[in-house]
Amino acid sequence: MGLTLTEKILKAHVVDGEFKKGCEIGIRIDQTLTQDATGTMAYLEFEAMGVPRVKTERSVAYIDHNTLQSGFENADDHRFIGSAAKKHGIYFSRPGNGICHQVHLERFGAPGKTLIGSDSHTPTGGGIGMIAIGAGGLDVAVAMGGGAYYITYPKIVKVELKGKLSPWVSAKDVILEVLRRLSVKGGVGKVIEYCGEGVKTLSVPERATITNMGAELGATTSIFPSDETTREFLKAQKREDVYVPLSADPDAVYDETVEIDLCKLVPLAACPHSPDNVKTTAEIGAMKIDQVCIGSCTNSSLMDMMKVAHILKGKTVHPDVSLSIAPGSKQVLNMLAQNGALSVMIDAGARILESACGPCIGMGQSPNSGGISLRTFNRNFEGRSGTKDGQVYLVSPETAAISAVTGVLTDPRTIEGEFTFEMPEEFVINDNMIVPPAPESEMNGVEILRGPNIKPFPATAPLADTIECGCSLKVGDNITTDHIMPAGAKILPLRSNIPAISNFCFTVCDEKFPTRAKEMGQSMIVGGSNYGQGSSREHAALAPLYLGVKAVLVKSFARIHRANLINAGILPLTFVDESDYDNISLGDTLCLPDIRKAVAEGKTELTLINKTNGKEIRVLCELTGRTKDIILAGGLLDYTRESLK
């Protein structure tokens, strides 16, 4: 029986566990990436482990999220990350060099390699045939120290692409169609592997758009084969030496198969407030819009930008619309400047933003009150834009650009003529904004620079014998990490200061939660299905840890957040019978008797006692040997320190 592409790469990297469906496996990590919203904590964790130098083939620290410097905090974080990178053997991509996933695809990614990054959209690297996975910062720190990264051997979904996209239908429409069919929960525990004749019709940037938004499926990662198109892209980036051809065996067996005829796709949009709330632009109609934002790690490649410039050429942005454009990297911005496309955008009335995440992470460009914003981004969670009642629609660059001109949501197929962008035979290469680390012989002379906003990792403790505490919060289904730990220009600068940022924890759902949790001292959170979907931000676990949360009991978890809770030493529990969700109320006293003994003995079904109403509730505590030991130790940092002794 042949192997899928996913299985081939995983099998070549397995260092621990049984290579069998459903089993936990530890894989060797070749590359890591961090960004500045998660990087400061990741490097503090790396320091706490006591490993002097990274042991990966390549680790890169990017500055792309917290680039709005309205106070000293972000600048201090950048300075700290730069000095830590120089000392510990990490390449440092300076502010202005671009978004981590776009730059990593251009300059570092390699087919057949494994990559984990402290950003949920790390699967972008699957566009060139990598196993690229989003993870918490502590997992990345462990990988930099030479430790394995652990995942459950995933189910593998084959997405068979047939035909070719029609003019003005794009890769964004492909992934929106996958989301429409599978939902934001449809990829949990799975890898999405793209195959079929249609793959050959897609460029690397188009493939990367599709794998990027695989994160919204809840998937472990997504991947395309490495073929002649991949080789040409790497050759144009002057990195042909890293190319290897990779594909699934003809007789590979998949767990599920989805077929998509590219010819039949039409322009789509994800409506508020979920990436899987997908409709055709025709179904939505000519809706008046207030704002258009083009960019993000999903749609900021040179190809995307050239299509936008073509649509805007000779036109003017509608007077009722604010259009902002953020090229994804310095390379893209430089090439737009050289070929005249940047001038076209400026002439049309676009506001050009720096090459960074910007509006996608809530750093500026918040829409007006109740405003309708078309964005080429990957998430449209409520309030993420910075405007609580903002109505955000996710669309392709083509739809965004023509709509910015007409002032209403417009099907790009109404554009006269066609535009075919030919990938350049050679990209402009200038890596002067990537700072290499100090040689190992000089690392001891490098000073780590810390600012007053940088606080240490929160205190942890081994799992208690018994947990008895109040329910400090009860929430519903599809709680995102934006609900748990909001982003935005006011909060992101506090990412390296857990005591300060914890004051914003869950305030989107309940403004009184931080105060209530502190007053309780110890507490438990109760939630619904798909709890913790969204970004990889470990602060959504670290802030509750600081506030005394000992356990989270829900109907089901999103993968990365569950892992982050375990890493923080917070017990992740699920209901055996989901109807028991109704047997717990805010403020109830909940007890897990002899919990340490039960976890140590590997018991999976436990009894939680609601002392307020006398109900006994069956809960699942599904921990493997390794995650069991992490919880017993009080978190991954404590577990790793012990294992390194």
C-alpha positions in Angstrom: 0.0 0.0 0.0 1.4 3.3 -1.1 1.9 6.4 1.1 0.4 9.8 1.0 2.7 12.8 0.7 1.9 13.7 4.3 2.9 10.1 5.5 6.1 10.2 3.5 7.4 13.4 5.2 6.1 12.4 8.7 7.6 9.0 8.5 11.0 10.4 7.6 10.9 12.7 10.7 9.4 10.4 13.3 11.7 10.1 16.4 9.2 8.8 19.0 6.0 6.8 19.1 4.3 4.3 16.9 3.7 5.4 13.3 0.0 4.3 13.3 -3.3 6.1 12.9 -4.5 7.6 16.2 -1.2 7.2 18.0 0.8 10.1 19.3 4.1 10.6 17.4 7.0 12.9 18.0 8.6 14.4 14.9 12.0 16.0 14.4 11.6 19.7 13.5 13.9 21.2 10.8 12.8 24.8 10.9 10.9 27.1 13.3 9.5 30.6 13.0 8.1 33.1 15.6 6.5 36.5 15.2 6.7 39.4 17.6 3.2 38.9 19.2 4.3 35.4 20.3 8.1 35.6 20.0 9.0 37.5 23.2 7.4 34.8 25.4 8.8 32.0 23.2 12.4 33.3 23.7 11.8 33.9 27.5 10.7 30.2 27.6 13.7 29.2 25.5 16.0 31.0 28.0 14.2 29.3 30.9 15.0 25.9 29.4 18.8 26.7 29.7 19.7 25.6 26.2 22.4 28.0 24.9 22.0 27.6 21.1 19.1 26.5 18.8 19.5 23.0 17.4 17.3 23.3 14.3 18.5 23.6 10.7 17.0 27.1 10.6 15.1 29.2 13.1 13.8 32.7 12.2 12.3 35.4 14.3 10.0 37.8 12.4 8.7 41.3 13.4 5.4 41.7 11.6 2.5 41.9 14.1 3.3 44.6 16.7 4.7 47.1 14.3 2.5 50.0 15.5 4.8 51.7 18.0 2.5 54.0 19.9 4.5 53.5 23.1 7.8 51.9 24.2 6.5 48.4 24.6 6.6 47.1 21.0 10.0 48.7 20.3 11.4 47.1 23.5 10.0 43.7 22.5 11.6 44.0 19.1 14.9 44.9 20.7 14.7 42.0 23.0 13.9 39.5 20.2 16.7 40.8 18.1 19.3 40.4 20.8 17.9 37.0 21.8 18.1 35.9 18.2 21.6 37.1 17.8 22.8 35.3 20.9 21.0 32.0 20.5 21.5 31.3 16.7 18.3 32.6 15.2 17.9 34.7 12.1 16.1 38.0 12.7 13.8 39.5 10.1 13.5 43.2 11.0 10.4 45.3 11.0 9.5 46.2 7.4 10.9 43.0 5.9 7.5 41.5 5.7 4.9 39.1 7.1 6.5 35.9 8.5 4.7 33.4 6.2 5.2 35.4 3.0 8.9 35.9 3.7 9.5 32.3 4.9 7.9 31.0 1.7 10.2 33.3 -0.3 13.5 32.9 1.5 13.6 29.9 3.8 10.9 27.2 3.1 11.9 24.0 1.5 10.0 21.0 0.2 10.0 17.9 2.4 11.1 19.8 5.6 9.2 20.2 8.8 8.3 23.6 10.2 6.5 24.7 13.3 5.7 28.3 14.0 4.1 30.2 16.9 1.5 31.4 14.5 -1.6 29.4 13.4 -1.0 30.3 9.7 2.3 28.5 9.5 0.7 25.9 7.2 1.3 28.5 4.5 4.5 26.6 4.0 2.5 23.6 2.7 2.3 25.5 -0.6 5.8 24.4 -1.4 5.5 20.9 0.0 6.4 21.3 3.7 4.8 19.8 6.7 4.2 23.2 8.3 2.2 23.4 11.6 1.1 26.2 13.8 1.9 25.7 17.5 2.2 27.4 20.8 5.3 29.4 21.6 6.5 26.9 24.2 6.3 24.0 21.7 8.4 26.1 19.4 10.9 26.8 22.2 11.2 23.1 22.9 11.8 22.4 19.1 14.5 25.1 19.0 16.1 23.3 21.9 16.2 20.0 19.9 13.0 18.5 21.3 10.5 16.7 19.2 7.1 18.1 18.4 4.2 15.8 19.2 1.0 15.3 17.2 -1.6 12.6 16.9 -1.0 10.7 13.7 -3.6 12.5 11.6 -6.4 11.4 9.3 -5.5 12.5 5.8 -8.1 14.1 3.5 -7.5 14.1 -0.2 -8.8 17.1 -2.0 -8.9 16.2 -5.7 -8.7 19.3 -7.8 -10.0 19.0 -11.4 -10.0 21.5 -14.2 -8.8 25.1 -14.1 -10.1 28.3 -12.5 -12.2 30.5 -14.7 -11.1 34.1 -15.3 -11.5 36.3 -12.2 -12.0 33.3 -9.9 -9.1 32.8 -7.6 -7.4 30.5 -5.1 -9.2 32.4 -2.3 -12.4 31.0 -3.7 -11.0 27.5 -3.6 -10.3 27.6 0.1 -13.6 29.3 0.8 -15.4 26.5 -1.0 -13.5 24.0 1.1 -14.6 25.9 4.2 -18.2 26.0 3.0 -18.2 22.2 2.6 -16.2 21.2 5.7 -16.8 24.0 8.2 -14.4 25.5 10.8 -14.5 22.1 12.7 -14.1 19.9 9.6 -10.3 19.7 9.6 -9.7 18.9 13.3 -7.3 16.0 13.6 -6.7 16.0 9.9 -4.2 17.0 7.2 -5.6 18.3 4.0 -3.6 17.1 1.0 -4.3 18.6 -2.4 -3.9 16.3 -5.4 -5.2 16.0 -9.0 -4.6 17.6 -12.4 -5.9 20.9 -11.2 -2.8 21.3 -8.9 -0.6 22.0 -12.0 -2.7 25.0 -12.9 -2.0 26.7 -9.6 1.1 28.8 -8.9 3.0 28.6 -5.6 1.4 31.8 -4.2 -2.0 30.4 -5.1 -1.2 27.1 -3.4 0.0 29.1 -0.3 -3.2 31.0 -0.1 -5.1 27.7 0.1 -2.9 26.1 2.7 -2.8 29.3 4.7 -6.5 29.3 5.3 -6.5 25.6 6.1 -6.0 26.8 9.6 -9.6 28.0 9.6 -10.7 24.4 9.0 -9.0 23.5 12.3 -6.7 21.2 10.3 -3.3 20.2 11.6 -1.9 21.4 8.3 -2.4 21.4 4.5 0.0 20.4 1.8 0.5 20.5 -1.9 3.0 18.3 -3.9 6.4 19.7 -4.8 6.6 19.7 -8.6 7.9 21.6 -11.6 5.9 24.7 -10.5 7.6 24.5 -7.1 11.0 24.2 -8.7 10.4 27.3 -10.9 9.3 29.3 -7.9 12.4 28.4 -6.0 14.7 29.0 -9.0 13.2 32.5 -9.3 14.1 33.0 -5.6 17.6 31.7 -6.4 17.0 28.8 -4.1 16.7 25.9 -6.6 19.2 23.9 -4.6 16.6 23.1 -1.9 14.1 21.7 -4.5 13.1 18.0 -4.3 10.2 16.5 -6.2 7.5 15.1 -3.8 4.1 13.6 -4.3 1.8 10.9 -3.0 2.2 7.3 -4.3 -0.4 6.4 -7.0 -1.9 3.8 -4.7 -1.9 6.0 -1.6 -4.9 5.4 0.7 -6.8 8.4 2.2 -9.3 8.6 5.0 -11.6 10.9 3.1 -11.8 12.4 -0.4 -13.3 15.7 -1.5 -13.6 16.6 -5.2 -13.6 20.1 -6.4 -14.0 21.1 -10.1 -12.1 24.4 -10.4 -14.0 25.2 -13.6 -17.3 25.3 -11.6 -16.2 27.7 -8.8 -17.5 31.2 -8.7 -16.5 34.2 -6.6 -17.3 33.6 -2.9 -17.3 35.6 0.3 -17.2 34.5 4.0 -19.9 36.5 5.7 -19.8 37.8 9.4 -18.6 36.4 11.7 -17.1 33.1 10.7 -14.8 32.0 7.8 -17.2 29.1 7.0 -20.3 31.3 6.6 -19.7 31.3 2.9 -22.0 32.6 0.2 -21.5 33.5 -3.5 -21.2 37.2 -4.3 -24.4 36.8 -6.3 -26.3 35.5 -3.3 -25.1 38.5 -1.2 -25.8 41.0 -3.9 -24.6 44.6 -4.5 -24.2 45.4 -0.9 -22.9 49.0 -0.1 -19.4 48.8 1.5 -17.4 51.3 3.6 -13.9 49.8 3.6 -11.6 47.5 1.6 -8.4 46.0 3.0 -6.1 44.0 0.8 -3.1 42.1 2.2 -2.4 39.7 5.1 -0.4 36.4 4.9 -3.3 35.0 2.9 -3.3 37.4 -0.1 -0.3 39.7 -0.3 1.9 38.0 -2.8 3.3 39.7 -5.9 0.7 37.8 -8.0 -2.2 39.1 -5.8 -0.9 42.7 -5.9 -0.4 42.7 -9.7 -4.0 41.6 -10.2 -5.2 44.4 -7.9 -3.1 46.9 -9.8 -4.5 45.7 -13.1 -8.0 46.2 -11.9 -7.3 49.7 -10.4 -5.4 51.0 -13.4 -7.0 54.2 -14.7 -9.7 54.1 -12.1 -10.4 55.9 -8.8 -11.5 54.4 -5.5 -15.2 55.1 -4.8 -15.6 58.3 -2.7 -17.5 56.3 0.0 -14.8 53.6 0.4 -11.5 53.6 2.2 -9.0 51.3 0.4 -5.8 50.2 2.1 -3.2 47.8 0.6 -0.4 46.1 2.4 2.1 44.2 0.3 3.3 41.1 2.1 7.0 41.6 2.0 9.8 44.0 1.2 10.4 41.9 -1.9 6.9 42.4 -3.1 6.8 46.1 -2.3 10.1 46.7 -4.0 9.0 44.9 -7.2 5.7 46.8 -7.3 7.8 50.0 -7.0 10.1 49.0 -9.8 7.5 47.8 -12.3 5.1 50.8 -11.7 2.2 48.9 -10.1 2.7 50.8 -6.8 2.2 54.1 -8.7 -1.0 52.7 -10.2 -2.4 51.9 -6.7 -1.5 55.3 -5.4 -3.0 57.0 -8.4 -6.3 55.1 -7.8 -6.4 56.5 -4.2 -5.2 53.5 -2.3 -3.6 54.0 1.1 -0.4 52.0 1.1 0.5 50.3 4.4 3.8 48.8 5.5 4.6 45.2 4.8 3.1 43.8 8.0 0.0 42.1 9.4 -1.6 45.4 10.2 -5.4 45.4 10.0 -5.6 41.6 10.0 -4.4 41.5 13.7 -6.3 44.6 14.6 -3.4 46.9 14.2 -5.1 49.9 12.7 -7.6 50.4 9.9 -10.6 49.6 12.1 -13.8 50.2 10.1 -16.4 52.8 11.1 -19.2 52.0 13.5 -21.3 49.2 11.9 -19.1 49.5 8.8 -19.0 46.9 6.1 -15.4 45.9 5.4 -14.3 43.6 2.6 -10.9 42.0 3.5 -8.6 39.6 1.7 -7.7 38.2 5.2 -8.3 34.8 6.8 -10.5 35.6 9.8 -13.6 37.7 10.4 -14.4 37.0 14.0 -16.6 39.5 15.8 -14.6 42.4 17.1 -11.3 41.3 15.6 -11.1 44.3 13.3 -11.1 46.6 16.3 -14.7 47.7 15.7 -17.1 45.7 17.9 -20.0 46.0 15.5 -17.9 45.9 12.3 -19.2 43.6 9.6 -16.2 41.9 7.9 -16.5 39.8 4.7 -13.5 37.7 3.5 -13.0 37.9 -0.3 -10.4 37.5 -3.0 -8.1 40.3 -4.1 -10.0 40.5 -7.3 -13.4 40.9 -5.6 -11.9 43.4 -3.2 -10.3 45.6 -5.8 -13.3 45.9 -8.2 -15.6 46.5 -5.2 -13.4 49.3 -4.0 -14.0 51.0 -7.3 -17.8 50.4 -7.6 -18.6 51.1 -3.9 -20.6 47.9 -3.6 -19.8 44.2 -3.4 -19.1 43.3 -7.1 -18.6 40.1 -8.9 -15.1 40.4 -10.5 -16.3 38.5 -13.5 -18.0 41.7 -14.6 -14.5 43.1 -15.5 -14.0 43.3 -19.2 -11.2 41.2 -20.6 -8.8 38.8 -18.9 -5.5 39.3 -17.0 -3.0 36.5 -16.8 0.0 37.2 -14.5 3.1 35.3 -15.5 5.3 34.5 -12.5 8.7 36.3 -12.8 11.7 34.2 -13.9 13.7 36.1 -11.2 12.5 37.8 -8.1 14.4 40.8 -6.7 16.6 39.4 -3.9 17.8 41.7 -1.2 18.1 40.0 2.3 19.7 43.1 4.0 16.8 43.2 6.4 17.5 39.7 7.7 20.2 39.7 10.4 22.1 36.5 10.8 23.0 35.4 14.4 26.4 35.9 16.0 28.8 33.1 15.4 28.8 30.5 18.2 32.2 31.6 19.3 30.9 35.1 19.9 27.5 34.4 21.5 28.6 34.8 25.1 29.5 38.4 24.4 26.0 39.2 23.2 23.8 41.1 25.8 20.1 40.4 26.0 18.3 43.7 26.0 15.1 43.8 28.2 12.6 46.6 28.7 10.3 47.2 31.7 7.3 45.6 30.0 9.0 42.2 29.7 7.9 40.0 32.6 8.8 36.4 33.4 6.7 33.3 32.6 3.8 32.9 35.0 4.4 30.8 38.1 3.4 27.1 37.7 2.9 24.3 40.1 2.5 20.5 39.9 -1.1 19.1 39.6 -2.8 19.2 43.0 -4.1 16.1 44.7 -7.7 17.4 44.4 -9.1 20.4 42.5 -12.0 22.1 44.2 -13.0 25.6 43.0 -15.7 27.7 41.5 -16.9 28.0 37.9 -15.6 31.4 37.0 -17.0 31.5 33.5 -19.5 29.6 31.3 -19.4 30.2 27.5 -21.0 28.7 24.4 -19.8 27.1 21.2 -17.0 28.3 18.8 -15.2 30.4 21.4 -12.1 31.7 19.6 -8.8 32.7 21.0 -9.8 36.3 20.1 -12.6 35.9 22.7 -10.2 34.5 25.2 -7.3 36.8 24.7 -8.2 39.8 22.4 -5.7 41.3 20.0 -5.7 44.9 18.7 -3.4 47.9 19.0 -4.2 48.4 22.7 -3.7 44.9 23.9 -1.0 43.3 21.7 1.8 45.5 23.2 1.2 43.7 26.5 2.0 40.2 25.1 5.3 40.1 27.0 3.5 41.2 30.2 1.1 38.4 31.3 0.0 40.2 34.6 -1.1 43.2 32.6 -2.6 41.4 29.6 -4.6 39.1 31.9 -6.8 42.1 32.7 -8.3 41.7 29.2 -8.9 38.0 29.3 -12.4 37.0 28.2 -13.6 40.6 28.5 -15.2 40.3 25.1 -17.6 37.7 26.7 -17.7 39.0 30.3 -16.0 42.2 31.4 -16.0 41.0 35.0 -14.2 37.8 34.4 -10.6 38.9 35.3 -11.7 40.4 38.6 -13.9 37.5 39.4 -11.2 34.9 38.6 -8.7 36.8 40.8 -11.1 37.0 43.7 -11.8 33.2 43.4 -8.1 32.5 43.5 -8.6 29.1 41.7 -11.4 28.4 39.2 -12.7 26.3 36.3 -14.0 27.4 32.9 -16.9 25.7 31.2 -17.5 25.9 27.5 -19.2 24.4 24.4 -18.0 22.9 21.1 -14.8 23.8 19.2 -13.5 25.8 22.2 -10.3 27.8 21.4 -10.5 27.9 17.6 -8.5 30.5 15.8 -4.9 31.6 16.4 -2.1 29.8 18.1 -1.6 32.5 20.7 -0.5 30.7 23.9 -1.5 33.8 25.8 -5.1 32.4 25.6 -3.7 29.7 28.0 -1.1 31.8 29.9 -3.6 34.5 31.0 -6.1 32.0 32.4 -3.1 30.3 34.1 -2.1 33.6 35.8 -5.7 34.2 36.8 -5.8 30.8 38.6 -7.7 28.7 36.1 -6.9 25.0 36.9 -9.2 23.2 34.4 -11.3 23.9 31.4 -14.3 21.6 30.8 -15.9 21.8 27.3 -17.8 19.8 24.7 -14.8 19.8 22.4 -11.5 21.6 21.9 -9.6 23.1 18.9 -6.3 21.3 18.5 -3.7 24.1 19.2 -5.5 25.6 22.1 -5.9 22.2 23.8 -2.2 21.7 23.4 -1.5 25.2 24.8 -3.6 24.4 27.9 -1.6 21.3 28.6 1.6 23.2 28.1 0.4 25.7 30.7 -0.5 22.9 33.1 -4.2 23.5 32.8 -6.3 20.3 32.8 -8.3 19.9 29.5 -11.6 18.0 30.1 -14.6 17.2 27.9 -18.1 16.1 28.7 -18.9 12.4 28.2 -22.6 13.5 27.8 -22.8 16.9 26.3 -26.2 17.5 28.0 -24.3 17.7 31.3 -23.2 21.2 30.1 -26.6 22.3 31.4 -25.9 21.0 34.9 -23.2 23.7 35.6 -23.9 27.3 36.2 -21.6 30.3 36.8 -20.4 30.3 40.4 -21.1 26.6 41.1 -18.5 24.9 43.3 -16.9 22.0 41.3 -14.7 19.2 42.6 -12.4 16.7 41.0 -11.4 14.5 43.9 -8.1 12.6 43.9 -7.4 14.1 40.4 -3.6 13.7 40.6 -3.9 10.0 41.4 -6.4 9.5 38.6 -4.2 11.2 36.0 -1.1 9.4 37.2 -2.9 6.1 36.8 -4.0 7.0 33.3 -7.8 7.0 34.0 -9.7 8.6 31.2 -13.2 8.8 32.6 -13.5 10.8 35.8 -16.4 12.1 37.9 -16.7 15.8 38.5 -19.0 16.7 41.5 -21.0 19.9 41.4 -21.2 20.6 45.1 -23.7 23.4 44.5 -26.5 21.2 43.0 -25.3 17.7 43.9 -24.9 16.6 40.3 -22.2 14.0 39.4 -20.9 14.7 35.9 -18.8 12.2 33.9 -15.9 13.9 32.1 -13.1 12.6 29.9 -9.4 13.3 30.7 -7.7 12.0 27.6 -4.0 12.3 28.1 -1.2 10.2 26.6 1.8 9.1 28.5 3.7 12.3 27.6 0.9 14.8 28.1 0.0 13.1 31.3 3.5 13.7 32.6 3.4 17.3 31.5 0.1 17.9 33.4 1.5 16.2 36.5 4.7 18.3 36.3 2.7 21.6 36.1 3.3 22.3 32.4 5.7 21.8 29.5 8.4 24.2 30.8 8.7 22.3 34.1 8.5 18.9 32.3 11.3 20.0 29.8 13.5 21.4 32.6 13.2 18.1 34.4 14.0 16.0 31.3 17.1 18.1 30.5 18.6 17.5 33.9 
